[in-house]
Amino acid sequence: MRKLAATAVLIATLLPAALRAAESPKEENAATLYLRAAQIRKPVSPAETNMEYRDYPPFPQEWTAASEDAWNANGQVRALARQARTMTSATWPDSKDATYLNFLRGFTNDIDDAALHEAVHGHAAAAVELTRDVRHLADLLEEKPSKDVLRVLVASGINACACNRLLVIVAADAKFTADPKNTVDLNVATARQVIKELLDQRDPKQQLTEILGPAGTPAWHDPKLDTDRLIETMNRVNAERTFAAMSLAAHLYRFEKHTWPGTLDQLFPDYLPRVPIDPWGDGKQTFGYALIEAGRPDGADRPLVYDRCRATDGLQYRTDEPQFSFYQQDGSNRPPKQRIQAGQFRDLTTWPPQNHDPTQPALKPLP
């Protein structure tokens, strides 16, 4: 912790004085609030520790203790994040000194963990609002039009983490409500709004064109930039946004129909206003949804959403544990080049991890 404390002191010397000092309630630059929050934050949340744990509940006792410490220590940080969400513009420090971006990553770790803290306490509405606070920061970092590659990449990482938390929150038995007086459970109107926000995605090539100029110009061939890899990364983050939107839509369907949708068609358009094209498909294929009958270890049906990223060996879903973020493993301890590449699947429910032979892939082909 001494090293982390020293980092907190260092940020006070690196942030511009004007950004540190802004205390006016009339502040209109969201960047000021985010950077002040990063300055005062106490880095004690679970994501800031060295403990190892799965990204879904039940969490170990050490996680619970760290989560409570962070919740009690960083109330003002959360308040600043919520205030910043009311603002539509941010003026960031000079891109020549990107140190502040590292501190923003820590800040988002704290808000993301606060969202999980609320989720495990049964406060679905508050948990989802915290993920929206984080995604607003990502939107302001990306900018429209986009101006800086590094800021766009950091924003992508922030968005991916927020979507991971949102997938977990919804899958971990989040409660929905249609009662406007119920402020604990997730209101269906809010869920529908979040779905629209998640599907409001920017085209990666267009973003890079805004920053680098037209494709084919010298900036696109800068040896320091791998534009194909950048586009792949940004597509993957858009996929995580789509997965989170599809999860919310399926849960809304279940809340109102008392059963999981059997096919993707049952979600469109009443619950899912549009289904994005899978960037790893044939140009016509959309992201997918599947309901695996009796697919969970307890015999319950297992709803999944998926895309074709890294599906060179066909579409196969993991059976060893539920998945809520990008993975390159097939459930085995084989060398990376020997692992099966079978697409990306995300669970809409949680269930206990299962024992299996680690020398073999823990996969089943999609029906």
C-alpha positions in Angstrom: 0.0 0.0 0.0 2.9 2.4 0.5 3.6 2.3 -3.2 0.0 3.2 -3.9 0.0 6.0 -1.4 3.1 7.4 -3.1 1.2 7.3 -6.4 -1.6 9.3 -4.9 0.9 12.0 -3.8 2.5 12.0 -7.2 -0.8 12.8 -9.0 -1.2 16.0 -6.9 2.1 17.3 -8.4 1.2 16.2 -12.0 -2.3 17.5 -12.4 -2.5 21.1 -13.6 -3.2 23.5 -10.7 -6.3 24.8 -12.3 -7.8 21.3 -12.5 -6.9 20.6 -8.9 -8.4 23.8 -7.5 -11.7 23.9 -9.3 -14.3 23.7 -6.5 -17.1 25.8 -8.0 -20.5 24.2 -8.3 -20.8 25.9 -11.7 -17.9 23.9 -13.1 -18.7 23.0 -16.7 -15.6 21.0 -17.6 -16.2 17.4 -16.7 -12.4 16.6 -17.1 -11.8 18.8 -14.0 -14.1 16.7 -11.9 -12.8 13.4 -13.1 -9.2 14.4 -12.4 -10.0 15.8 -9.0 -11.8 12.5 -8.2 -8.6 10.6 -9.4 -6.6 12.8 -7.1 -8.5 12.2 -3.9 -9.3 8.5 -4.5 -8.0 6.0 -2.0 -6.9 3.0 -4.1 -8.3 0.2 -1.9 -10.9 -1.4 -4.1 -10.6 -5.1 -5.0 -9.4 -4.3 -8.6 -6.5 -2.3 -7.0 -5.3 -5.3 -4.9 -3.2 -8.3 -5.9 -5.9 -10.8 -4.9 -7.2 -13.3 -7.4 -10.9 -13.9 -7.8 -13.4 -14.7 -10.5 -15.2 -11.7 -12.0 -18.7 -12.9 -10.8 -20.2 -13.7 -7.4 -19.9 -15.3 -4.9 -16.8 -13.3 -4.1 -14.2 -14.4 -1.5 -14.2 -12.8 2.0 -11.1 -10.8 1.1 -13.0 -9.2 -1.8 -15.9 -8.3 0.5 -13.5 -6.6 2.9 -11.7 -4.6 0.2 -15.1 -3.7 -1.4 -16.4 -2.3 1.9 -13.2 -0.3 2.5 -13.4 1.3 -0.9 -17.1 2.0 -0.6 -16.6 3.8 2.8 -13.5 5.6 1.7 -14.5 6.9 -1.8 -18.0 8.3 -1.4 -16.8 11.7 -2.7 -15.2 10.1 -5.7 -18.6 8.6 -6.6 -20.3 11.9 -6.1 -17.9 13.7 -8.5 -18.4 11.0 -11.1 -22.2 11.4 -10.9 -21.8 15.2 -11.1 -19.5 14.9 -14.2 -22.2 12.7 -15.9 -24.4 15.8 -16.0 -21.9 17.5 -18.3 -21.5 17.1 -22.0 -18.0 18.4 -22.6 -14.5 17.8 -21.3 -11.2 19.6 -22.0 -8.4 17.2 -21.4 -4.7 18.0 -20.6 -2.2 18.3 -23.4 -1.8 14.9 -25.1 2.0 15.2 -24.8 1.7 14.2 -21.1 -0.7 11.3 -20.9 0.1 10.5 -17.2 -3.5 11.5 -16.2 -4.9 8.6 -18.2 -3.3 6.1 -15.9 -5.0 7.8 -12.9 -8.3 7.7 -14.7 -7.9 4.0 -15.1 -7.6 3.7 -11.4 -10.6 5.9 -10.9 -12.7 3.7 -13.2 -11.6 0.6 -11.3 -13.1 2.1 -8.1 -16.4 3.0 -9.7 -16.7 -0.4 -11.5 -16.1 -2.1 -8.2 -18.6 0.1 -6.5 -21.1 -1.1 -9.0 -20.4 -4.7 -8.0 -20.6 -3.7 -4.4 -24.2 -2.4 -4.9 -25.1 -5.5 -7.0 -24.1 -8.0 -4.3 -26.2 -5.9 -1.8 -29.2 -6.3 -4.0 -29.2 -2.7 -5.3 -29.6 -3.3 -9.0 -30.7 0.2 -9.9 -27.7 1.9 -8.2 -25.3 -0.7 -9.6 -26.4 0.0 -13.2 -26.2 3.8 -12.7 -22.6 3.5 -11.6 -21.7 1.6 -14.8 -23.4 4.5 -16.7 -21.1 7.0 -14.8 -18.1 5.1 -16.1 -19.3 4.9 -19.7 -20.0 8.6 -19.7 -16.3 9.1 -18.9 -15.4 6.8 -21.8 -17.7 8.8 -24.2 -16.0 12.1 -23.2 -12.5 10.6 -23.7 -13.4 9.3 -27.2 -14.7 12.8 -28.2 -16.8 13.5 -31.3 -15.0 13.9 -33.6 -12.2 11.8 -32.0 -8.8 13.6 -31.7 -6.4 11.3 -30.0 -5.6 7.6 -30.5 -4.4 7.0 -27.0 -7.5 8.6 -25.5 -9.7 6.4 -27.7 -7.9 3.3 -26.7 -8.2 4.1 -23.0 -11.9 4.9 -23.5 -12.2 1.5 -25.1 -10.7 -0.3 -22.1 -13.0 1.7 -19.8 -16.0 0.7 -21.8 -15.0 -2.9 -21.9 -14.6 -3.1 -18.1 -17.9 -1.3 -17.5 -19.7 -3.7 -19.8 -18.1 -6.7 -18.0 -19.6 -5.3 -14.7 -22.9 -4.7 -16.3 -23.1 -8.3 -17.7 -22.3 -9.6 -14.2 -24.7 -7.3 -12.5 -27.6 -8.4 -14.7 -26.6 -12.1 -14.7 -26.3 -12.3 -10.9 -30.0 -12.3 -10.4 -30.7 -8.5 -10.8 -34.2 -7.7 -10.0 -36.4 -5.7 -12.4 -39.4 -3.5 -11.7 -42.1 -1.5 -13.6 -42.9 0.4 -10.4 -41.5 4.0 -10.6 -41.6 4.2 -6.8 -39.2 1.2 -6.5 -35.7 2.8 -6.5 -33.9 -0.4 -5.5 -34.6 -2.7 -8.5 -33.8 -1.8 -12.1 -36.7 -0.1 -13.7 -37.6 -1.4 -17.1 -37.6 2.1 -18.6 -34.0 2.6 -17.4 -33.0 -0.7 -18.8 -34.4 0.2 -22.2 -32.6 3.5 -22.2 -29.3 1.7 -21.3 -29.8 -0.7 -24.2 -30.1 2.3 -26.6 -27.0 3.8 -25.1 -25.0 0.6 -25.5 -26.0 0.2 -29.2 -25.1 3.8 -30.0 -21.7 2.8 -31.2 -19.1 4.5 -33.4 -17.5 2.9 -36.4 -13.8 2.3 -35.6 -12.6 3.1 -39.1 -14.5 6.4 -39.0 -12.9 7.3 -35.6 -9.4 6.6 -36.9 -10.2 8.7 -40.0 -11.1 11.6 -37.8 -7.7 11.3 -36.1 -5.4 10.2 -38.8 -7.0 11.5 -42.0 -8.3 9.4 -44.9 -7.3 5.8 -45.1 -4.1 5.3 -47.1 -2.5 8.5 -46.1 1.0 8.4 -44.4 -0.4 8.6 -40.8 -2.1 5.2 -41.4 1.3 3.7 -42.1 3.1 5.1 -39.0 5.3 2.2 -37.7 4.2 3.1 -34.2 0.6 2.4 -35.0 -0.9 -1.0 -36.0 -4.2 0.3 -37.4 -5.6 -3.2 -38.1 -5.0 -4.1 -34.5 -6.5 -0.9 -33.3 -9.7 -1.5 -35.4 -9.8 -5.1 -34.0 -9.6 -3.8 -30.5 -12.3 -1.2 -31.0 -14.6 -3.8 -32.7 -14.1 -6.1 -29.7 -15.2 -3.3 -27.3 -18.3 -2.6 -29.5 -19.0 -6.3 -29.2 -19.0 -6.1 -25.4 -21.4 -3.2 -25.6 -23.7 -5.3 -27.9 -23.4 -8.3 -25.5 -24.5 -6.2 -22.6 -27.4 -4.7 -24.6 -28.5 -8.2 -25.6 -28.3 -9.5 -22.1 -30.5 -6.6 -20.8 -33.0 -7.3 -23.6 -33.2 -11.0 -22.8 -33.7 -10.3 -19.1 -36.4 -7.7 -19.9 -38.1 -10.3 -22.0 -37.9 -12.8 -19.2 -39.3 -10.3 -16.7 -42.3 -9.7 -18.8 -42.9 -13.1 -20.4 -41.6 -15.2 -17.4 -39.4 -17.3 -19.8 -36.2 -16.9 -21.7 -36.6 -16.0 -25.4 -36.2 -19.0 -27.5 -34.6 -17.2 -30.5 -33.1 -13.8 -31.3 -36.2 -13.0 -33.4 -38.3 -12.8 -30.2 -36.1 -9.9 -29.0 -36.3 -7.8 -32.1 -37.6 -5.1 -32.2 -39.6 -4.8 -29.0 -36.7 -5.5 -26.6 -33.7 -5.0 -28.9 -34.2 -2.1 -31.3 -31.5 -3.4 -33.6 -29.1 -6.3 -33.8 -25.6 -5.2 -35.0 -23.8 -7.0 -37.8 -21.1 -9.3 -36.5 -17.8 -7.8 -37.7 -16.3 -11.2 -37.8 -19.1 -12.8 -39.8 -19.8 -12.8 -43.6 -21.0 -9.3 -43.7 -24.7 -10.3 -43.2 -24.5 -12.3 -40.0 -25.6 -10.6 -36.9 -24.5 -11.2 -33.3 -26.1 -14.4 -32.1 -28.3 -15.6 -29.3 -28.8 -19.2 -28.2 -30.8 -20.9 -25.5 -29.1 -24.2 -24.5 -31.8 -26.5 -23.0 -30.7 -27.9 -19.7 -27.3 -26.4 -20.5 -26.4 -25.4 -16.9 -25.0 -27.8 -14.4 -28.2 -27.6 -12.3 -30.3 -28.6 -15.3 -31.6 -25.1 -16.0 -31.6 -23.7 -19.5 -28.5 -21.6 -20.4 -29.0 -18.4 -22.4 -25.9 -17.3 -24.3 -25.0 -14.4 -26.7 -22.1 -14.8 -29.0 -20.0 -13.5 -32.0 -17.6 -15.1 -34.4 -14.4 -13.5 -33.2 -11.6 -16.1 -33.2 -14.0 -18.8 -34.5 -11.6 -20.5 -36.8 -12.6 -23.9 -35.4 -16.3 -23.2 -35.5 -18.7 -21.9 -32.7 -18.2 -23.8 -29.4 -19.1 -22.5 -26.0 -17.3 -23.1 -22.7 -18.7 -25.6 -20.2 -16.2 -25.1 -17.3 -17.5 -21.8 -16.0 -19.7 -18.9 -17.1 -18.1 -16.2 -19.2 -18.5 -12.4 -18.9 -15.5 -11.0 -20.7 -13.1 -11.6 -23.6 -11.2 -14.9 -23.3 -8.6 -16.7 -25.4 -8.7 -20.0 -23.6 -10.6 -23.1 -24.5 -10.7 -24.4 -20.9 -7.5 -26.4 -21.3 -3.9 -25.9 -20.2 -2.6 -26.7 -23.7 -0.1 -24.3 -25.3 -1.8 -21.3 -26.9 -1.2 -22.5 -30.5 -2.9 -25.8 -29.7 -6.0 -24.3 -28.2 -9.3 -24.4 -30.1 -10.5 -21.1 -31.4 -14.2 -21.2 -31.1 -15.7 -17.7 -30.9 -16.8 -15.5 -28.1 -19.7 -16.4 -25.8 -21.2 -14.5 -22.9 -23.5 -16.0 -20.3 -26.7 -14.3 -19.2 -26.8 -16.2 -15.8 -24.2 -17.2 -13.3 -23.6 -20.8 -12.0 -20.7 -22.5 -10.1 -17.6 -23.4 -12.1 -17.2 -27.1 -12.9 -14.3 -29.5 -12.6 -13.0 -31.0 -15.8 -9.9 -32.6 -17.3 -7.5 -29.6 -17.7 -5.7 -31.4 -20.6 -8.8 -31.3 -22.7 -10.9 -28.3 -24.0 -14.0 -27.6 -22.0 -16.2 -26.9 -25.1 -19.4 -28.0 -26.7 -20.4 -27.1 -30.3 -23.3 -24.7 -30.7 -26.4 -26.6 -31.7 
